Amino acid sequence: NNTVSIIINGEVAKRICYKFHVDPRRSAALLSTFSTIFQGLVPYGAQMLIMVGFANGKVSPLEVLPYCWFIYLLGISAIISIFIPFSDGFIRKDPWNFEAQKPQSQVDGSNEKAALL
């Protein structure tokens, strides 16, 4: 389901990335993370249906929501990562070239890994 959300919203996310110069790799990771969070909170989402199925229908999805601590922790971690970016070191080493629409290492070949590929 994360793939579906990226396919549907990918073009909008790409336009926003290029307009505000946000690294598309970071945007894709956040899009996938937040789609997982919201799908886990929806009563008819795959995660919730599987969880209720394990209980053989003895509980409703709304009764399970207070115990979905993983989803809440994932949401808190994602929000924190927006304000305190953990991946900045990786992005600084290989920044996104918005004109060429690819990482800088693939544009000028300055990265050793790109030269090996």
C-alpha positions as CSV (number, residue, x, y, z in Angstrom):
1,N,0.0,0.0,0.0
2,N,2.9,2.3,0.5
3,T,3.9,1.8,-3.1
4,V,0.4,2.8,-4.2
5,S,0.5,6.0,-2.2
6,I,3.9,6.9,-3.7
7,I,2.7,6.3,-7.2
8,I,-0.5,8.3,-6.7
9,N,1.2,11.2,-4.8
10,G,4.7,11.0,-6.3
11,E,4.2,13.6,-8.9
12,V,2.8,16.1,-6.5
13,A,5.6,15.4,-4.0
14,K,8.2,15.8,-6.8
15,R,6.9,19.2,-7.7
16,I,7.0,20.3,-4.1
17,C,10.5,19.0,-3.8
18,Y,11.8,20.9,-6.8
19,K,9.9,24.1,-5.8
20,F,11.3,24.2,-2.3
21,H,14.6,22.4,-3.0
22,V,13.9,19.4,-0.7
23,D,15.9,16.3,-1.4
24,P,13.6,13.9,-3.3
25,R,15.1,10.9,-1.5
26,R,14.1,12.4,1.9
27,S,10.6,13.2,0.5
28,A,10.1,9.6,-0.7
29,A,11.1,8.2,2.7
30,L,8.8,10.6,4.6
31,L,5.9,9.8,2.2
32,S,6.3,6.1,2.7
33,T,6.6,6.5,6.5
34,F,3.5,8.7,6.9
35,S,1.4,6.4,4.6
36,T,2.3,3.5,6.8
37,I,1.3,5.5,9.9
38,F,-2.1,6.6,8.5
39,Q,-2.8,3.2,7.0
40,G,-2.2,1.6,10.4
41,L,-4.7,4.0,12.1
42,V,-7.5,3.5,9.5
43,P,-9.9,0.9,10.8
44,Y,-10.1,-0.8,7.4
45,G,-6.4,-0.7,6.7
46,A,-4.5,-3.9,6.1
47,Q,-2.6,-3.9,9.4
48,M,-5.8,-3.3,11.4
49,L,-7.7,-6.0,9.5
50,I,-5.0,-8.5,10.1
51,M,-4.8,-7.6,13.8
52,V,-8.6,-7.9,14.2
53,G,-8.5,-11.2,12.2
54,F,-6.1,-12.7,14.7
55,A,-8.6,-11.9,17.5
56,N,-11.3,-13.8,15.5
57,G,-13.5,-10.7,15.4
58,K,-13.8,-10.5,19.2
59,V,-12.6,-6.9,19.3
60,S,-13.3,-4.0,17.0
61,P,-10.6,-1.9,15.3
62,L,-11.4,1.0,17.5
63,E,-10.8,-1.0,20.6
64,V,-7.3,-1.9,19.3
65,L,-6.2,1.7,18.5
66,P,-5.0,2.6,22.0
67,Y,-2.6,-0.4,21.9
68,C,-1.0,0.5,18.5
69,W,2.0,1.9,20.2
70,F,4.4,1.1,17.3
71,I,2.4,3.4,15.0
72,Y,2.5,6.2,17.5
73,L,6.2,5.8,18.0
74,L,6.8,5.7,14.3
75,G,4.8,9.0,13.9
76,I,6.8,10.7,16.7
77,S,10.1,9.5,15.2
78,A,9.1,10.7,11.8
79,I,8.1,14.2,13.1
80,I,11.3,14.4,15.1
81,S,13.4,13.4,12.0
82,I,11.9,16.4,10.1
83,F,13.1,18.9,12.7
84,I,16.3,17.0,13.6
85,P,17.4,15.4,10.3
86,F,19.3,12.2,10.9
87,S,20.2,11.6,7.3
88,D,21.8,15.0,6.7
89,G,25.3,13.5,6.7
90,F,24.4,11.3,3.8
91,I,22.6,14.0,1.9
92,R,25.5,16.5,2.5
93,K,28.0,13.9,1.1
94,D,25.9,13.5,-2.1
95,P,23.5,16.4,-2.5
96,W,20.7,16.4,-5.1
97,N,21.4,18.3,-8.3
98,F,18.0,19.8,-9.2
99,E,19.0,20.8,-12.7
100,A,20.1,17.3,-13.7
101,Q,17.4,15.6,-11.5
102,K,19.9,13.2,-10.0
103,P,22.5,13.0,-7.2
104,Q,25.6,15.1,-7.7
105,S,27.8,12.1,-7.7
106,Q,26.0,10.8,-10.9
107,V,26.4,14.2,-12.6
108,D,30.1,14.8,-12.3
109,G,31.3,11.3,-11.3
110,S,33.0,12.7,-8.2
111,N,31.8,9.9,-6.0
112,E,33.9,6.6,-6.1
113,K,30.8,4.5,-5.9
114,A,29.3,6.2,-9.0
115,A,32.5,5.6,-10.9
116,L,32.4,1.9,-10.1
117,L,28.8,1.6,-11.4
